[in-house]
Amino acid sequence: MRHSLTVFLLLTLAACSIFEPLPDGSAPVKQVPVEEIYSQAKEELNDGNYSAAIKLYETLQSRYPYGRYAQQALLEMAYAHYRQGEAEPAVSAAERFIKQYPNNPHVDYAYYVKGLANFNGEISLLQSLGGQDPTERDPKAAQDSFAAFKDLVTRFPDSKYAPDSRLRMQYLVNALAKYELHVARYYLRRGAHIAAVNRAQGILTQYPNSPSTRDALEIMVQAYDALGMADLRDDAQRVLANNSNAPAGNSPAGKSWWRFWK
C-alpha cells in the first residue's frame, strides 16, 4: 500500500512538471522541443507581438540555456525590447550577448541594437529643453548610443550595419554639440560667464567639426568681454573671423582656437 502511494505521488509530481504551461498559455513546455518554442517566438516577433515574443524567448533560455537557439533568442530578445521602447532591458540583453558570445558571427548586430536602443530615446534631445534649465538634462543615453555605434564601426568596419551607424554617430555629435551650446547660452544669460566659457570650450575640443563651433566662439567672445579679458576676447574673435567663410560642419575653429589658446 505504501509502495503504491509513493508511486502515485511521483506520477502526480511528474505530471505537474510535464504539463506546466508556457507563459502565454500555449502548449506545455516539456512537450515542446526548442525548435518549436523558437519558431513560435519568432512568429510573435514578426507579427509585432513583442511582449509575447519576449516571454517565449525567456522561456526558451530558461529551458534550453545552451546552443544556437539560446544565442539567437537572446539577440532577438534584445531587438524585441528595443521595438517595445524598453531601452534598458534591450541594452542589457545586447551586452549579455556581447559578453557571452564575442565570436558569434552576429555580434555586430548586438552592438547595433545597443546603439539603437539608446538612440531612440535621444532623437528629440533638444525638443524637450523648452524653457527648462538645460543643465538638468542628462545626455548620457546619447553618449552611450554614440559609444555603441563607435564600437561597431571600429570593430566591424565592413558590417552591413556600419554605414547607418556612421550616419547616426554624426547626428549624435551634432545633437550633443547643440545640447552643450544650449547649456553655454543658459549660463551666459545668467551671468555665469566662466561656466559659459568652459562649456563653449568643450564644444571646440569634443565636437570640433560640428556646426556649433561658430556659435561656441561667439559665446566665448561675449563671455570674455563681460569678464574684461580683452586679449582672450580678441583671440576668440580672430578665430571666429578666420572661420567665418568655412562650410558648415567643416570648420576648423576648434583646432584654430586651441592654437591661440595654448
C-alpha positions in Angstrom: 0.0 0.0 0.0 2.8 2.3 1.0 4.7 1.5 -2.3 1.6 2.2 -4.3 1.1 5.6 -2.6 4.7 6.5 -3.3 4.3 5.7 -7.0 1.1 7.7 -7.2 2.8 10.8 -5.6 5.7 10.5 -8.0 3.5 10.3 -11.0 1.4 13.2 -9.8 4.6 15.4 -9.4 5.8 14.3 -12.8 2.5 15.2 -14.4 2.6 18.7 -12.9 6.1 19.2 -14.3 5.2 17.8 -17.7 2.1 19.9 -18.1 3.4 23.2 -16.8 2.1 25.7 -19.4 4.1 28.4 -21.3 3.7 32.0 -20.1 1.3 32.7 -22.9 -0.9 29.8 -22.1 0.1 27.7 -25.1 1.3 24.0 -25.2 3.1 22.5 -22.2 6.8 23.4 -22.0 8.1 19.9 -21.5 6.3 18.6 -24.6 7.6 21.3 -26.9 11.1 21.0 -28.4 13.4 24.0 -28.5 12.8 24.4 -32.3 9.1 24.8 -31.8 9.4 27.3 -29.0 11.8 29.3 -31.0 9.6 29.2 -34.1 6.6 30.4 -32.1 8.7 33.2 -30.6 9.9 34.2 -34.0 6.4 34.3 -35.3 5.3 36.5 -32.5 8.3 38.8 -33.2 7.5 39.1 -36.9 3.9 39.8 -36.1 4.9 42.7 -33.8 3.7 40.9 -30.6 6.9 41.9 -28.8 5.7 41.1 -25.2 4.7 37.6 -26.2 7.9 37.1 -28.1 10.0 38.2 -25.1 8.2 35.8 -22.8 8.8 32.9 -25.2 12.5 33.8 -25.6 12.9 33.9 -21.8 11.2 30.5 -21.5 13.4 29.1 -24.2 16.6 30.4 -22.5 15.5 29.0 -19.1 14.6 25.6 -20.5 17.4 25.3 -23.1 20.2 27.6 -21.9 22.8 26.3 -24.3 23.1 26.0 -28.1 22.4 28.2 -31.1 18.7 28.7 -30.3 19.6 30.2 -26.9 22.1 32.5 -28.5 19.6 33.6 -31.2 16.9 34.0 -28.6 19.0 36.4 -26.6 19.8 38.5 -29.6 16.2 38.7 -30.8 15.0 39.4 -27.3 17.3 42.5 -27.3 15.6 43.6 -30.6 12.1 42.9 -29.2 12.8 45.1 -26.1 14.1 47.8 -28.4 11.0 47.7 -30.6 8.9 47.7 -27.4 10.6 51.0 -26.4 12.3 49.4 -23.5 15.9 50.8 -23.8 17.3 49.4 -20.5 16.4 45.7 -21.0 17.4 46.0 -24.7 20.8 47.3 -23.8 21.2 44.7 -21.0 20.3 41.8 -23.4 22.7 43.1 -26.1 25.5 43.5 -23.6 24.9 39.9 -22.3 25.1 38.7 -25.8 28.4 40.6 -26.5 29.9 39.3 -23.3 28.8 35.7 -23.7 29.2 35.3 -27.4 32.0 37.7 -28.5 32.9 35.4 -31.5 29.3 34.9 -32.7 29.0 36.0 -36.4 26.1 38.2 -35.5 27.7 40.1 -32.6 27.9 43.2 -34.7 24.1 43.3 -34.7 24.2 43.2 -30.9 26.3 46.4 -30.9 23.9 47.9 -33.4 20.8 47.2 -31.3 22.6 48.5 -28.2 23.2 51.8 -30.1 19.6 51.9 -31.4 18.1 51.4 -28.0 19.7 54.5 -26.6 19.4 56.4 -29.8 15.7 56.2 -29.9 15.4 58.0 -26.6 17.6 60.8 -27.8 16.3 61.7 -31.2 14.4 64.6 -29.6 17.4 65.6 -27.5 16.7 69.3 -27.9 12.9 69.3 -28.3 12.3 68.7 -24.6 14.5 71.5 -23.4 12.0 74.2 -24.0 12.2 76.8 -21.3 13.7 74.5 -18.7 17.2 74.6 -17.3 19.2 72.6 -19.9 21.8 71.6 -17.2 19.1 69.4 -15.7 19.0 67.3 -18.9 21.3 64.2 -18.8 22.7 63.4 -22.3 24.1 60.0 -21.1 21.9 58.0 -23.3 23.1 59.9 -26.4 26.7 59.4 -25.3 26.2 55.7 -24.7 24.5 55.4 -28.1 27.5 57.0 -29.8 29.9 54.7 -27.9 28.0 51.6 -29.1 27.9 52.7 -32.7 31.6 53.7 -32.5 32.4 50.2 -31.1 30.6 48.7 -34.1 32.3 50.7 -36.8 35.7 50.3 -35.1 35.5 46.5 -34.6 33.4 45.7 -37.7 34.1 48.4 -40.3 32.7 46.2 -43.1 29.5 45.3 -41.2 26.3 45.9 -43.1 25.2 48.0 -40.1 28.3 50.2 -40.2 27.0 52.8 -42.8 23.9 53.5 -40.8 25.8 53.6 -37.6 28.2 56.3 -39.0 25.2 58.4 -40.0 23.7 58.1 -36.5 27.1 59.0 -35.0 27.2 62.2 -37.0 23.7 63.1 -35.9 24.6 62.4 -32.3 27.7 64.5 -32.5 25.7 67.4 -33.8 22.9 66.9 -31.2 25.3 66.7 -28.3 27.1 69.8 -29.5 23.8 71.7 -29.7 23.0 70.5 -26.2 26.3 71.9 -24.9 25.5 75.1 -26.8 22.1 75.4 -25.0 23.9 75.0 -21.7 26.5 77.5 -22.5 23.9 80.1 -23.6 21.9 79.3 -20.4 25.0 80.2 -18.3 25.7 83.3 -20.4 22.2 84.6 -19.9 22.5 84.2 -16.2 25.9 85.9 -15.9 27.8 82.7 -15.2 30.5 83.7 -17.7 33.3 81.3 -16.7 30.9 78.4 -16.8 29.7 79.6 -20.3 33.3 79.7 -21.5 34.0 76.2 -20.2 31.0 74.8 -22.0 31.9 76.6 -25.2 35.5 75.3 -25.0 34.1 71.8 -24.5 32.3 72.1 -27.9 35.5 73.1 -29.6 37.5 70.3 -28.2 35.0 67.5 -28.2 33.0 68.4 -31.3 35.3 70.5 -33.5 33.6 69.6 -36.8 30.1 70.3 -35.7 28.2 73.4 -36.9 28.0 74.6 -33.3 31.7 75.7 -33.2 30.9 79.1 -34.6 28.2 79.8 -32.0 30.5 78.5 -29.3 33.2 81.0 -30.3 30.6 83.8 -30.3 29.7 82.8 -26.7 33.3 82.9 -25.8 33.7 86.4 -27.3 30.7 87.7 -25.3 31.8 85.9 -22.0 35.4 87.1 -22.2 34.2 90.6 -22.9 31.9 90.6 -19.9 34.8 89.3 -17.8 37.0 92.1 -19.0 39.5 89.7 -20.6 40.3 91.6 -23.7 43.2 89.5 -25.0 41.2 86.3 -24.9 38.1 88.0 -26.3 40.2 89.3 -29.3 41.8 85.8 -29.8 38.3 84.2 -30.0 37.1 87.0 -32.3 40.0 86.5 -34.6 39.4 82.7 -34.8 35.7 83.4 -35.5 36.6 85.8 -38.3 39.1 83.4 -39.9 36.5 80.7 -40.0 33.5 82.8 -41.0 33.7 81.6 -44.6 34.2 77.9 -43.8 31.5 75.5 -44.9 29.1 74.5 -42.0 30.2 71.2 -40.4 33.8 71.5 -41.7 35.0 74.5 -39.7 38.5 74.1 -38.2 37.5 76.5 -35.5 38.3 74.1 -32.7 41.8 73.4 -33.8 42.5 77.0 -34.7 41.2 78.2 -31.4 43.4 75.9 -29.4 46.4 77.1 -31.3 45.7 80.6 -29.9 44.7 79.3 -26.5 48.0 77.5 -26.0 
